[in-house]
Amino acid sequence: MTNILIISGHPNLSESIGNATILNEVASALPEAEIRRLDWLYPDYKINVNEEQESLLKADVIVWQFPFSWYSLPGIMKLWLDEVFVHGFAHGSTAKLGGKKLILSFTTGAPQSLYSSNGLFDHDVDDYLTQFKTTAKLCSLDLQKPVYTCGISYADRDENKIAQQRIMAKEHASRLIALLKKIVPGIKTGPVKERCRLLIITR
């Protein structure tokens, strides 16, 4: 059986629309996948390195689920990476993660139109992924095509915007689930519920 591990790097899922919805949709569709919500596990930011490494060792497919934070990982996920992906475990002559598949699944606040050579940022989304590609290469991880959705912003979020973001997040989850089904033969799936098990939202 292929083991799927999803690492959630959102710093506060209780305030999330996009990432919370994606995680709940995936949990419903893939009940055997392990989802580790770093903000729930480590509100004090004290990472249990041994536990995290054990989860990674058991996994065949690793998904990093996170919102772009200054075009990179949120702080808690960067701390997780710094403390867990150490020399001798994730890379080096005694590295233990080689051959595992890695999927980047993320959301951005800015719309897609800003991520282009003609947009405000002067760069495509792919330009910001070089660091992740380098990390995967260093750790001999098999990096898959990323799954991402732009335009899930916290700014000026009213009821209509929240509803739209939930739709976008569910579509994102469908693409992620489809990718997992494609790369994991015989994956066991559960019924996708029409109504997502939403977390309490505070604004």
Residue pairs with C-beta under 8 A, 6 or more apart in sequence:
1 32
2 60
2 61
2 184
2 185
2 186
2 187
3 34
3 58
3 59
3 60
3 61
4 30
4 32
4 33
4 34
4 59
4 60
4 61
4 63
4 180
4 184
4 187
5 33
5 34
5 36
5 55
5 56
5 58
5 59
5 61
5 62
5 63
6 23
6 26
6 33
6 34
6 35
6 36
6 62
6 63
6 65
7 36
7 38
7 62
7 63
7 64
7 65
7 77
7 80
8 19
8 23
8 35
8 36
8 37
8 38
8 39
8 65
8 66
9 38
9 64
9 65
9 66
9 67
9 73
9 74
9 76
9 77
9 80
10 16
10 19
10 20
10 37
10 38
10 39
10 65
10 66
10 67
10 74
11 39
11 69
11 74
11 75
11 76
12 39
13 19
13 20
13 23
13 37
13 39
13 40
13 199
14 199
14 200
14 201
14 202
15 154
15 201
15 202
15 203
16 67
16 199
16 201
17 152
17 157
17 162
17 165
17 166
17 169
17 201
18 67
18 107
18 149
18 152
18 165
18 168
18 169
18 172
19 65
19 66
19 67
19 107
19 169
20 169
20 198
20 199
20 201
21 165
21 166
21 169
21 170
21 173
21 196
21 198
22 65
22 105
22 107
22 169
22 170
22 172
22 173
22 176
23 35
23 37
23 65
24 196
24 197
24 198
24 199
25 169
25 170
25 173
25 174
25 177
25 192
25 196
26 33
26 35
26 173
26 176
26 177
27 33
27 35
27 197
28 190
28 191
28 192
28 193
28 196
28 197
29 173
29 177
29 189
29 190
29 191
29 192
30 177
30 180
30 187
30 188
30 189
30 190
31 188
31 190
32 188
33 180
34 55
34 58
34 59
36 52
36 55
38 76
38 77
38 80
39 76
41 48
42 48
42 76
42 80
45 76
45 79
47 79
47 80
47 83
47 84
49 83
49 84
49 86
52 80
52 84
53 84
53 89
56 62
56 84
56 97
56 100
57 96
57 97
59 100
60 100
60 101
60 184
61 100
61 101
61 102
61 103
61 180
61 183
61 184
62 100
62 101
62 102
62 103
62 141
63 102
63 103
63 105
63 176
63 180
64 73
64 77
64 102
64 103
64 104
64 105
64 106
65 105
65 106
66 73
66 74
66 77
66 105
66 106
66 107
67 74
67 106
67 107
67 108
67 109
67 152
68 106
68 107
68 108
68 109
68 128
69 75
71 128
72 78
72 128
72 131
73 81
81 135
84 90
85 91
85 135
85 139
88 94
88 95
89 95
89 96
89 97
90 96
90 97
90 138
90 139
91 138
91 139
91 140
95 139
95 140
97 139
97 140
97 141
98 139
98 140
98 141
99 140
99 141
99 142
100 141
100 142
101 141
101 142
101 143
101 144
101 183
102 136
102 141
102 142
102 143
102 144
103 144
103 146
103 147
103 176
103 179
103 180
104 129
104 132
104 143
104 146
104 147
104 148
105 146
105 147
105 148
105 172
105 176
106 146
106 147
106 148
107 148
107 149
107 150
107 152
107 169
107 172
108 115
108 125
108 148
108 149
108 150
108 151
108 152
109 151
109 152
109 153
109 154
109 155
110 120
110 121
110 150
110 151
110 153
111 150
111 151
112 125
112 150
112 151
113 119
114 120
114 121
115 121
115 123
115 124
115 125
115 150
116 123
116 124
117 123
117 124
125 146
125 148
125 150
129 146
132 143
133 143
135 141
136 142
136 143
137 143
144 179
144 183
145 179
147 172
147 175
147 176
147 179
148 172
149 168
149 169
149 171
149 172
151 168
152 165
152 168
152 169
157 165
157 203
162 201
166 196
166 198
170 196
177 189
177 192
180 187
181 187
181 189
